Amino acid sequence: MKKKLGMLVIAALMATTICGCSGGGQTESKPAETQATQKAETQAASGAESAESTEEEDSGEDGIDYSGTITMICSSDGTAAFDAVLAEYQKIHPDVTMEYIIWETVTDFETMMTNYIATNTLPDMYCSQVGVVEQQYAAEGYLLPLDDLNIEENLVNGDKSLIKYKDVLYAFPMTIGYSVTFCNNDKLKELGIDLTYENYPKCMDEFVDLLQKCREAGCEYPFSVAGADTSSCTAWPFQYIYQVLYGDNPNFYADVLSGKADWSDPEFVKMFDEYDRLREYMAPDTTAKTTDGQKADFISGEAIFYSQTAGTLSTIRPLDPEMDILMIPSSFTAKPEDQTLIGGFDASISITSGAKNPELCKDFLKFIASKEGCEIFCNNSSNIPTVKGAVANTDPAFRIILEVANKGDLPNSAILSRQWIAGFKELLKTGCQNWLVGEEPEAVAGKISEEHTRLMEASPDWVENFLADYEYQ
């Protein structure tokens, strides 16, 4: 299996060039060598003891060296939270620093990891969206097991299937991901529309009615999609699949893999018909709209709603800290009684088998997975605590979502897309973008079906293992 992955890695490297921040590899903080040099100069100037004595001072009571630089791959909006945790951790172990390698999209992260695996240069740790790719890393021996840290017991209730491999923990979730509808509540109030916990839309018809009310009140194109960004194009379709396609048949993907269903089936093609109901309320320049343009429209009130994961709040909030933002449950089912809350463990921390000081990494992870560490992390990011008993200053944008979750109003739809075969998400993203610019739904679905079949044929072991482990609902 390692040999197969190695060939895939080499092929991916030949097809992909990594450059700049979006391609990964952009580092922040000082290199370990520079830090070591500065430390040595400081010791010499102050008459400090020898390097051998210093190493003993940096070791814990167990004799483990808790000093050095931890190289961490994380998203650009995660560094502030990690810095805050590190500042507290340094009160225990002052000679520990962090060096960041930044990714902007999950695809960027996976490309970076492909490069590191191929060149045997894995970083110490990473924080990224959990999924089937991370399980593959664990299966191939690129991640360290975490069971010996006894941190799994710290977690709040949630689906652990994607943070474990063969019942062994390989990732600790730092965020709970909700897939939601973002609302500019300032603009809604300006239009005389009061959206609350009691009256938020519960189905597709109610959501379309809300869009029409916004139009009649003066906002011509209230729903926003950044058509130039494939992830934005598929944010709504992902939510539709979780709520409607999987709601009607939770075994749909297993049926596709076993030949009982197909991506060209009417159940999937219907998604584009429902998406088309929203297109009427999208701006004429939607296909050329970038994510920056989408954010600008949302902040200004040119657009009021868009679909995305709740974690992206961290990219909006700094643009207007005082803005009244609401996140509401996705509402794309045919009937209100079928609505669900889409959520699950999201970004998680793992330690790679290439870690230079694995014991230091484990100790840092134990700290961040504690009640204290989790609270610091969440108070310096837009996240809900994943550790039992942890309390954070959660952004008020979560107020309706949290009330729905805490009261148990809606059943949960797990974010199961991360269990799809590697490469499928890209097929769906490209297909939705092609549809948005005018391709017929049947043609889009046919291409997705054809390319998915090729993925299955290229990875028969993955298909076999998925079906062998799958629990039909």
Disulfide bonds with the S-S distance in Angstrom:
none
